[in-house]
Amino acid sequence: MDYLAPVFAQYPLEVVAANGVWLSTRDGRQILDLYGGHAVAALGYAHRGWTAALTAQAAACNFQSNAVPMAVRARAAERLVRFSQLPFERVFFVNSGAEANENALKVAFRLTGRGKVVAVEGGFHGRTAAAGAVTWGAQNKWFGFPRAPFEVAFIARRALAAIDAQLREDTAAVIVEPVQGVGGAFDMGAEFLAALRRRCDETGALLIFDEVQCGVGRTGHPFAANLYGVVPDMITTAKALGNGFPCAALLVGPRVAPALTLDSLGTTFGGGPMASAAIEAVIDAIESERLLERVRRVGAYIRATCIVGPVIGHQGAGFLTGLITRTPAREVHAALLARGILAGTASDPQILRLLPPYILEEAHVDRLREALASIGA
Ligand SMILES: Cc1ncc(COP(=O)(O)O)c(C=O)c1O
């Protein structure tokens, strides 16, 4: 009897252990992981520093809430802001990407007193009410709530001409993934993001970058905001942030920080000491192992070498890369898995999505290239 709710269709492999970029399966296979558990395993598996930090924190004090000051939580917030190299002033730690977005939207409504949000086609922001409402296509698939909690206008990706008409003085916020994840590693580009920034400044709306998937080094930069040179009012992030320990963060800049008043936000688990230790260890590793540089270098190597076999192009940035496939991506995905490589798919059926750990090396990419070449066009 299987008591688990059927959440996602499952891949035909059962993982019993993992090390580096390799998964060990119950039937004795070694699988090269280019998917990282939905972009989470940034440091890969059995990372020494991360494991030691969590072990030490578990022994020292496994939990106290935000009602009790803890140095590890304060350090995690400071490290995250410094890591971002962006003018953020406050960090609110929560537990999931959806929860971070839910809070970002709530803050935007409160601060502006307005009721409408602009979102982007293809975007994915989570499965709670507000995050689901701004997720493209959710209403027709899984949204589930009787009605959207507020008005949402969607604009097409990179549609510069649509911005002025939709983003007006009644708009509280724009929420956008600078590089869409689920949408297929689709990058919005500097021009579109800068145009959103400009229009937000004209209308008083707040710009929210959902960097749940593309943040914390995945593009080879601290955040995609750094890559594109556009500073949002808020960034939400999660996934890579904890390398598998559940955690998320809402970072806010000077316009928003005064709105984060006592008792306006809350959480039990968010910013717990284990999560904080994980965040600190992830940032430590990214910095001390120079992983941003590696993501940029090996990411470029993927794009330069892996346009072979069924792959006819690429999109995205860093280690959020979409390989454009001639045949349906799910067929390529299955063929790769049969050859010992786990990749991902996306809502775009012609995109094979790669979200590897930041420790990936060129030799691993060579295996991918050989496997793709052996599949044939
Ligand atoms: C860009 C983006 N935002 C939000 C979410 C939701 O995050 P979570 O599943 O942690 O709630 C995801 C999850 O895939 C995501 O990719």
The ligand as an SDF file (V2000), in Angstrom:
LIG
                    3D

 16 16  0  0  0  0  0  0  0  0999 V2000
   10.5280   30.5470  -10.0460 C   0  0  0  0  0  0  0  0  0  0  0  0
    9.7980   29.7790   -8.9850 C   0  0  0  0  0  0  0  0  0  0  0  0
    9.0780   30.4500   -8.0820 N   0  0  0  0  0  0  0  0  0  0  0  0
    8.4340   29.8140   -7.0870 C   0  0  0  0  0  0  0  0  0  0  0  0
    8.4760   28.4460   -6.9820 C   0  0  0  0  0  0  0  0  0  0  0  0
    7.7470   27.7670   -5.8630 C   0  0  0  0  0  0  0  0  0  0  0  0
    8.6670   27.3260   -4.9170 O   0  0  0  0  0  0  0  0  0  0  0  0
    8.2380   26.2480   -3.8270 P   0  0  0  0  0  0  0  0  0  0  0  0
    7.9850   24.9660   -4.5450 O   0  0  0  0  0  0  0  0  0  0  0  0
    9.4240   26.1880   -2.9060 O   0  0  0  0  0  0  0  0  0  0  0  0
    7.0290   26.7820   -3.1470 O   0  0  0  0  0  0  0  0  0  0  0  0
    9.2130   27.6970   -7.9000 C   0  0  0  0  0  0  0  0  0  0  0  0
    9.2540   26.2310   -7.8200 C   0  0  0  0  0  0  0  0  0  0  0  0
    9.5560   25.5540   -8.7680 O   0  0  0  0  0  0  0  0  0  0  0  0
    9.8860   28.3800   -8.9420 C   0  0  0  0  0  0  0  0  0  0  0  0
   10.6000   27.7230   -9.8620 O   0  0  0  0  0  0  0  0  0  0  0  0
  1  2  1  0
  2  3  1  0
  2 15  2  0
  3  4  2  0
  4  5  1  0
  5  6  1  0
  5 12  2  0
  6  7  1  0
  7  8  1  0
  8  9  2  0
  8 10  1  0
  8 11  1  0
 12 13  1  0
 12 15  1  0
 13 14  2  0
 15 16  1  0
M  END
$$$$
